[in-house]
Amino acid sequence: MPTALSSARRRQRHGHSFLSYSTLLLISVFCIVPFFWIFLSSFDGDAQLFLHWPQQWTFDNYTRVFTVEDGGLWLFNSLFIVGCATILVVVLAGFGGYALSRSRAWWKLPFLYGILLIRVLPPTALVVPLYTILLTLNNWESAILRPIFGGLTRDIMRWTGFIDGYLGIILVLAAMQLPLALWIMKTFFDSVSPEYEEAAIIDGASLVQRIRYVLIPLALPGLAAAGLFSFIFAWGDFLMPLIFLSSPELQTLPLGLFRAFLRVNEIDYGLLAAISIIYLLPPAAAFVFARRFLVATFTGGVKG
């Protein structure tokens, strides 16, 4: 009788496992098919709207991205803007998360919940006030620079301008990603014992030495996780670059893909697929680089 019951339980477990893995397989296939179609189409000399095996394999689609189109400029702009925004977020979230973790101020929790409103509110609701504020700052900057630099003002403001400039879109993307990064770093530093810092103080370490040799090594998993999420979300942001960037020389990959799709002549699916594959590579590489830190971050941080 016990043998029969154990056999029934094993069959039941096997049945549940089979159902679970079958469901996961179906979901995986459903998610992978679009990427598989894009990958095939990017090497297809006659790519169409529907999935089919390429009759002629070619790298011409990728070549045209960088020779016929401004793919190199799009890629540089995206990497520069998102990279600078991510670095800014990591630095501010690192210091801010540490301060919020160690502080006992009464306003800490209201502040943490308050900044989450930036993530809760839809981005479209923030566009008008953001644009108004940045346009005012941009006009002030232009009024200061134009009497000094004259005709060079536009070239300077391409880098430092708040509207249609690198600085403005970097600040916007960083502000959008900072709340989540602050929460990640605050939670991570909560799991780091203050005894590490106390031991460094006893050994005579200065503030700079404590930051360099104690806090940064301990915080690397949390910084990597915050940086990864910030990079991926900022990389996938389409609305903010569309609103705040208008010059062709400042276009990013999402805008290049969008404008290539809106052309009046026949849609070039091979070109679009090649741009899409290039667009996918940086966040995939960032995830591969930071994945080992994610495990440490979301399994309890530092254990000592």
C-alpha positions as CSV (number, residue, x, y, z in Angstrom):
1,M,0.0,0.0,0.0
2,P,2.7,2.6,0.8
3,T,4.5,1.7,-2.4
4,A,1.4,2.3,-4.4
5,L,0.9,5.7,-2.7
6,S,4.5,6.8,-3.3
7,S,4.1,5.8,-6.9
8,A,0.9,7.8,-7.2
9,R,2.7,10.8,-5.7
10,R,5.6,10.5,-8.0
11,R,3.3,10.3,-11.0
12,Q,1.4,13.4,-9.7
13,R,4.7,15.3,-9.3
14,H,5.8,14.3,-12.8
15,G,2.5,15.4,-14.1
16,H,2.8,18.8,-12.4
17,S,6.4,19.1,-13.6
18,F,5.4,18.3,-17.2
19,L,2.6,20.9,-17.1
20,S,4.9,23.5,-15.6
21,Y,7.7,23.0,-18.1
22,S,5.2,22.8,-21.0
23,T,3.8,26.1,-20.0
24,L,7.2,27.7,-19.7
25,L,8.2,26.3,-23.1
26,L,5.1,27.8,-24.7
27,I,5.7,31.2,-23.1
28,S,9.4,31.0,-24.1
29,V,8.5,30.2,-27.7
30,F,6.0,33.0,-27.8
31,C,8.6,35.5,-26.5
32,I,11.5,34.2,-28.7
33,V,9.7,34.2,-32.1
34,P,9.7,38.0,-32.5
35,F,13.5,38.1,-31.8
36,F,14.0,35.2,-34.2
37,W,12.1,37.0,-36.9
38,I,14.1,40.2,-36.5
39,F,17.4,38.2,-36.5
40,L,16.5,36.4,-39.7
41,S,15.1,39.6,-41.4
42,S,18.3,41.5,-40.6
43,F,20.3,39.0,-42.8
44,D,17.6,38.7,-45.5
45,G,18.2,40.5,-48.8
46,D,14.4,40.5,-49.4
47,A,12.9,40.8,-45.9
48,Q,9.1,40.9,-45.8
49,L,6.5,41.7,-43.2
50,F,5.9,38.0,-42.4
51,L,8.4,35.4,-41.1
52,H,10.1,33.3,-43.7
53,W,13.5,31.7,-44.2
54,P,15.9,34.0,-46.1
55,Q,16.5,33.0,-49.7
56,Q,19.7,35.2,-49.9
57,W,21.8,35.8,-46.8
58,T,23.6,39.2,-46.7
59,F,25.2,41.7,-44.4
60,D,24.0,44.6,-46.7
61,N,21.3,45.6,-44.2
62,Y,23.9,46.3,-41.5
63,T,26.2,48.0,-44.0
64,R,23.5,50.4,-45.0
65,V,22.8,51.3,-41.4
66,F,26.2,52.8,-41.1
67,T,26.9,54.0,-44.7
68,V,23.5,55.1,-46.2
69,E,21.9,55.9,-42.8
70,D,23.4,57.8,-39.8
71,G,23.6,54.6,-37.8
72,G,27.0,55.4,-36.4
73,L,25.9,58.8,-35.1
74,W,22.6,57.3,-33.7
75,L,24.6,54.7,-31.8
76,F,27.1,57.2,-30.5
77,N,24.3,59.6,-29.3
78,S,22.4,56.8,-27.6
79,L,25.5,55.4,-25.9
80,F,26.8,58.9,-24.8
81,I,23.4,60.1,-23.5
82,V,22.4,56.9,-21.7
83,G,25.9,56.3,-20.5
84,C,26.2,59.7,-19.0
85,A,22.7,59.5,-17.5
86,T,23.6,56.1,-15.9
87,I,26.9,57.3,-14.5
88,L,25.0,60.3,-12.9
89,V,22.4,58.1,-11.5
90,V,24.9,55.6,-10.0
91,V,26.9,58.4,-8.3
92,L,23.9,60.2,-6.9
93,A,22.1,56.9,-5.9
94,G,25.3,55.6,-4.2
95,F,25.7,58.7,-2.0
96,G,22.0,59.3,-1.6
97,G,21.2,55.6,-0.8
98,Y,24.0,55.5,1.8
99,A,22.7,58.8,3.5
100,L,19.1,57.5,3.5
101,S,20.2,54.2,4.9
102,R,22.2,55.6,7.8
103,S,20.0,58.6,8.5
104,R,17.3,58.5,11.3
105,A,15.6,61.7,10.1
106,W,11.8,61.7,10.4
107,W,11.3,62.8,6.8
108,K,13.2,59.8,5.3
109,L,10.2,57.5,4.6
110,P,8.0,60.4,3.3
111,F,10.8,61.4,1.0
112,L,11.3,57.9,-0.3
113,Y,7.6,57.4,-1.0
114,G,7.4,60.9,-2.4
115,I,10.1,60.3,-5.0
116,L,8.3,57.2,-6.2
117,L,5.6,59.4,-7.6
118,I,8.1,60.1,-10.4
119,R,7.9,56.5,-11.3
120,V,4.1,56.2,-10.7
121,L,3.1,59.2,-12.8
122,P,2.9,58.5,-16.6
123,P,5.8,60.2,-18.5
124,T,3.3,62.0,-20.7
125,A,2.0,63.9,-17.6
126,L,5.5,65.2,-16.9
127,V,6.3,66.4,-20.5
128,V,4.6,69.8,-20.3
129,P,6.1,71.0,-17.0
130,L,9.5,69.5,-17.8
131,Y,9.6,71.2,-21.2
132,T,8.5,74.5,-19.7
133,I,11.2,74.4,-17.0
134,L,13.9,73.3,-19.4
135,L,12.9,75.8,-22.1
136,T,13.2,78.6,-19.5
137,L,16.6,77.5,-18.5
138,N,17.6,77.1,-22.1
139,N,16.6,80.7,-22.9
140,W,18.5,82.0,-19.9
141,E,21.6,80.1,-21.0
142,S,21.3,81.3,-24.6
143,A,20.9,84.9,-23.4
144,I,24.1,84.6,-21.4
145,L,26.2,82.8,-24.0
146,R,25.1,84.7,-27.2
147,P,26.8,88.0,-26.3
148,I,30.0,86.2,-25.4
149,F,30.3,83.6,-28.2
150,G,28.1,84.9,-30.9
151,G,27.7,82.5,-33.8
152,L,29.3,79.7,-31.8
153,T,26.5,79.7,-29.3
154,R,24.5,76.9,-31.1
155,D,27.6,74.7,-31.3
156,I,28.1,75.1,-27.5
157,M,24.5,74.6,-26.7
158,R,24.4,71.4,-28.6
159,W,26.4,70.0,-25.7
160,T,25.1,72.2,-22.8
161,G,21.6,73.1,-23.9
162,F,18.6,72.1,-21.9
163,I,16.4,71.8,-25.1
164,D,17.8,70.1,-28.1
165,G,21.1,69.5,-26.3
166,Y,22.9,66.6,-24.7
167,L,22.8,68.1,-21.2
168,G,19.1,68.5,-21.0
169,I,18.2,65.0,-22.2
170,I,20.8,63.5,-19.9
171,L,19.4,65.3,-16.9
172,V,15.8,64.3,-17.8
173,L,16.7,60.6,-18.2
174,A,18.7,60.6,-15.0
175,A,15.9,62.2,-13.1
176,M,13.4,59.6,-14.4
177,Q,15.7,56.7,-13.2
178,L,17.0,58.1,-10.0
179,P,14.1,57.2,-7.7
180,L,14.3,53.4,-8.3
181,A,18.1,53.5,-8.0
182,L,17.8,55.3,-4.7
183,W,15.5,52.6,-3.4
184,I,17.8,49.9,-4.6
185,M,20.9,51.5,-2.9
186,K,19.1,52.4,0.3
187,T,17.8,48.8,0.6
188,F,21.3,47.4,-0.2
189,F,23.1,49.6,2.4
190,D,20.5,48.5,5.0
191,S,22.0,45.0,4.6
192,V,25.6,46.3,5.0
193,S,26.7,46.3,8.7
194,P,28.0,49.6,10.0
195,E,30.7,47.6,11.7
196,Y,32.8,47.7,8.5
197,E,33.0,51.5,8.7
198,E,33.6,51.5,12.4
199,A,36.5,49.2,12.0
200,A,38.0,51.4,9.3
201,I,37.5,54.5,11.6
202,I,39.3,52.7,14.4
203,D,42.2,51.9,12.0
204,G,42.5,55.6,11.3
205,A,40.9,55.7,7.8
206,S,39.9,59.1,6.5
207,L,36.5,59.7,4.9
208,V,37.9,59.4,1.4
209,Q,39.7,56.2,2.4
210,R,36.5,54.7,3.8
211,I,34.6,55.5,0.7
212,R,37.3,54.2,-1.6
213,Y,38.4,51.0,0.2
214,V,35.3,50.1,2.2
215,L,32.0,51.5,0.9
216,I,32.6,51.2,-2.9
217,P,33.8,47.6,-2.8
218,L,30.9,46.6,-0.5
219,A,28.4,48.6,-2.7
220,L,29.5,47.2,-6.1
221,P,26.6,44.7,-6.4
222,G,24.0,47.3,-5.5
223,L,25.7,49.9,-7.8
224,A,25.8,47.4,-10.6
225,A,22.1,46.5,-10.2
226,A,21.0,50.2,-10.0
227,G,23.2,51.0,-13.0
228,L,21.8,48.1,-15.0
229,F,18.2,49.0,-14.4
230,S,18.9,52.7,-15.1
231,F,20.7,51.9,-18.3
232,I,18.0,49.5,-19.6
233,F,15.1,51.8,-18.8
234,A,16.9,54.9,-20.1
235,W,18.0,53.0,-23.3
236,G,14.4,52.0,-24.0
237,D,13.0,55.5,-23.4
238,F,11.5,56.8,-26.6
239,L,9.2,59.7,-25.5
240,M,11.7,61.9,-23.9
241,P,14.3,62.0,-26.7
242,L,11.4,62.5,-29.1
243,I,10.2,65.6,-27.2
244,F,13.5,67.2,-26.2
245,L,15.7,66.4,-29.3
246,S,15.0,67.8,-32.7
247,S,18.3,68.3,-34.5
248,P,19.3,65.5,-36.9
249,E,22.8,65.4,-35.4
250,L,21.4,64.6,-31.9
251,Q,19.1,61.7,-33.0
252,T,19.3,58.5,-31.0
253,L,18.7,54.9,-32.2
254,P,15.0,54.8,-31.2
255,L,14.4,58.0,-33.1
256,G,16.3,56.7,-36.1
257,L,14.3,53.5,-36.1
258,F,11.1,55.4,-35.8
259,R,11.9,57.8,-38.6
260,A,13.1,55.0,-40.8
261,F,9.7,53.3,-40.3
262,L,7.7,56.5,-41.2
263,R,9.2,57.0,-44.6
264,V,6.8,57.7,-47.4
265,N,8.3,55.1,-49.8
266,E,8.1,51.3,-49.2
267,I,9.1,50.1,-45.8
268,D,12.5,48.5,-45.7
269,Y,12.0,45.7,-43.3
270,G,15.6,44.4,-43.6
271,L,17.0,47.8,-42.6
272,L,14.6,48.1,-39.7
273,A,15.5,44.6,-38.5
274,A,19.2,45.5,-38.7
275,I,18.7,48.7,-36.7
276,S,16.6,46.7,-34.1
277,I,19.4,44.1,-33.6
278,I,22.0,46.9,-33.1
279,Y,19.5,48.5,-30.7
280,L,19.2,45.2,-28.7
281,L,23.0,44.6,-28.3
282,P,24.0,47.3,-25.7
283,P,21.4,46.4,-23.0
284,A,22.0,42.7,-23.6
285,A,25.8,43.2,-23.1
286,A,25.1,45.3,-20.0
287,F,23.0,42.5,-18.5
288,V,25.6,39.9,-19.2
289,F,28.2,42.1,-17.5
290,A,26.1,42.9,-14.4
291,R,24.2,39.6,-13.9
292,R,26.6,38.2,-11.3
293,F,26.1,41.4,-9.2
294,L,22.3,41.1,-9.4
295,V,22.5,37.7,-7.6
296,A,24.4,39.3,-4.7
297,T,22.0,42.3,-4.6
298,F,18.7,40.4,-4.5
299,T,19.9,37.5,-2.3
300,G,20.7,39.5,0.8
301,G,23.6,41.8,-0.2
302,V,26.8,41.4,1.9
303,K,27.1,38.7,4.4
304,G,29.9,38.9,6.9
